[in-house]
Amino acid sequence: MDKLKIKNNLVRNRESVKVEFKSTFHLSQKEYIRTICAFANSQGGKIIFGVKDKPREAIGLNKKKYKLFNEYDSKDLTNQIQNNLSENIFFEFSEFEQEINGDKLVFGVLSIKESKNKPIICTTTDTGKKLREGAVYYRYSGKSEEIKSQDFIRLIQDEREKEKKIFLKHLEKITSKGPSNVGVFSYAGEMFVDDKKIIIDKEAVKQIKFIKEGQFVEKEGFPALVLKGEIKNMDSLEIVHEVSDPNITHPFEGMSSIKEEILKNKQISFVDRETSNGIIKDAIYIKHLSKKYSLQYLLQKINSFLALEDDIKYCWHNKKRTVKKYSRTFVNKCVKILKSEKELKKILESKVKN
């Protein structure tokens, strides 16, 4: 929906199986989880912010709410989805401007894609946000509610039918080549060859990074498929550069976020450290140096020592934001270093900037 239909100062569009209106935008995204889940379990849909209910009037987002919407970090919604639903859901934020009665109004849009892995199940109970653990929410005309039995049965049947079509599609390809001439390359990376040809489905090709042996050097931690021998029609392969969602691959924002995560680790011993400003409870004692160091300080030293700023595997930095986002791999690396006095001593004695 690019524009709203306006008549007599009222929005003529109705809420439907694919559209829901909200008068304004709130940072507490948990209240949208029920609707997001319902859209994902049906045909996908959009939540449009800036339309008041009863009467359905287009008011747009005021400056304060627009700023909240424009600067909102989608990581927070990703976290809410992961904390409350059984599967991740793909979504995106956008906006559109429309002149209504001489005023230019801005409307926010949250678009939710239909899930490819249904049903998505609610994993928490929150009576205030109308969430119930174990519930499957579905989108009906103008409302999101727990799925009715007949719709749930149909949803499961549809998913089975999709799987059957995929199986038949693969079976058709195997039959056309002859079962004795075909091997299988799975999405999980398993190969069943038996000295025969390997069929790689077109969709699977898009998920593989092809390199010619001797042409590139594989970077540690980044998988690539090396094709040895004669490669036919290599130039015809479509090279796909797919950018991962940093909110998923790099869930820890800033050093404070990493610090909170590491404080949960029971394998690391923390001690109190007295300073002029009081007592720091999250310090680590290093016997070789006979000194206590705060966890925040050690994390900064580790970050500088490893020079992660330029390594997308560990650290992602959006130039529009000042805070960097770190991956689980980096957190695990920090834990490993913090557990080793030898590693910590080496880092602390090295000449690196904080």
Number of C-alpha atoms within 10 A of each C-alpha: 10 9 11 15 13 14 9 7 13 17 17 14 15 13 16 16 20 20 20 22 21 16 18 19 20 15 13 10 15 20 16 15 20 25 22 29 31 29 29 26 26 21 15 21 23 25 21 24 26 24 23 17 12 7 10 16 17 25 18 26 21 15 10 10 18 20 11 15 23 13 10 14 13 15 17 16 19 18 17 18 24 15 15 22 23 17 18 19 21 16 18 11 15 12 15 14 13 16 10 14 9 7 10 10 17 20 25 25 23 16 20 23 18 20 19 12 12 17 22 22 19 22 18 15 14 12 8 7 12 11 22 18 13 14 19 23 28 26 26 17 12 13 15 19 17 16 18 11 9 8 12 17 11 11 17 13 12 13 15 12 12 13 12 12 12 12 11 12 12 14 12 12 14 17 13 11 12 10 12 11 16 20 18 18 16 13 14 6 8 9 12 13 14 12 9 13 14 15 18 13 14 10 9 12 15 15 13 15 15 18 16 14 13 8 7 9 10 13 8 7 8 8 11 13 13 14 12 10 8 7 9 8 7 12 8 7 12 11 13 12 10 9 6 9 11 18 20 15 17 23 20 25 18 14 19 13 14 21 18 12 14 19 15 9 10 8 12 14 13 18 14 15 17 11 8 5 6 8 12 16 13 17 21 21 17 16 10 10 12 7 11 18 18 17 21 15 14 21 22 14 20 22 20 16 17 13 13 16 16 10 11 14 18 21 24 23 18 10 8 6 10 9 13 16 24 27 22 18 15 20 19 12 13 18 18 14 18 22 14 12 16 12 13 20 15 11 18 16 9 11 11 15 9 12
